[in-house]
Amino acid sequence: MYKLIIKTFAELDAIDAANWYNDKREGLGEEFVLALDAKINAIQRNPTHFQVVYRNIRRALTERFPYGIFFIVEDEIIYVLAIQHTSRNPKIWEKRK
């Protein structure tokens, strides 16, 4: 299995989103985190399954929540660069390498 490294900005993205969902409904943030975990596990099992969306950056879309996990694969290591709402400007994560 590939080694996974989640960059600090991506962790902050996930925390911000989970907090936002918890503000909308108690427990919804935890459901969001579970959806992220499931998709990250899928990425770790088969990262090349997911579409390249910009240069060598791939995107995996979460189930139920409109979020993309943006990552690169280098030498058996997956680097998660961003976890962003699908309506956000992609210029945010394109600079995070």
N, C-alpha and C positions, 0 to 999 in steps of 0.2 A: 504494500500500500504506500501511497505517496505521503511524504511528510507535509504537514500543513502549518503555515505561519500566517496568522491574522495580524495585519499591520494595525498600529495604534489608531489611525484615522478610521479604519473599518470597524474596530471595536466601538469607537465613539459613535459612529453612525448607528450601530445596532442598539446601543444604550439609549441614544436619543429617540429612536423609533419606538423601542419598547416602552419608554416613559410616556411618549405621546399616546400610544395605544392604551396604556394603563390609565391615563387621564380620561380617555373616552369611556372606558369600562373596566372595572376592576377585573384583573385576571387576563385581559386581552393581551397585555404585553408579554405575559408568560406564554401564551399561545403563539405569539409572533416568534419568540425565541425558540420554541419547539419546531416551528416551521423552518427557521433558519438552520437549526441543528440538523434536521432531516436533509435539507438540501446540501449542506456542507458535507455530510456523510456521503451523499451521492457524488459530489464533486471529488472527494477523496478516493472513492472507489474507481471512478472513470472520468478524469478531467477532460479528456479529449472528446467526450460525448457532447460537450456544450459548445455553442457557436462562438466563433471569433467575431467580435463586434468592432474592434479597433486595433489595428496592428496585431500584436500578439495577445491582446486582452480578450478573455472569454467572459461570457455572462451566463449565469444560471438564474432562472426565475423561480421565486418561491411559490409554493402552493398557497392559495387563499389570500395572501397579502401581495399587493402590487410592488414588490421589491425585487431588485436584481442584485446578485452577488457577483462582483467583478473581480477577476483573478487572472494571474499569469502562472505558467508552469515553466520552471527552469530546473533541469537536472534532478528530476524526481522530487522536487519541492514545489508545493503550491503556495503562492503568496496571494492572500485575499487583500485587495487594494481598497475596496469600497463596498458598502452595502447601502444602496440608494433606492429611493422611490422611483418608479419607472417614469414619472413625469418630470423628474429633475433634469437639469441641464447636464449632459454627459461631460462637459468640459471640466467639471469638478473632479471626476476620477481619472480622466485622461492624464492629468499631471502627477498622479500619485504612483510613481514607480520606485 
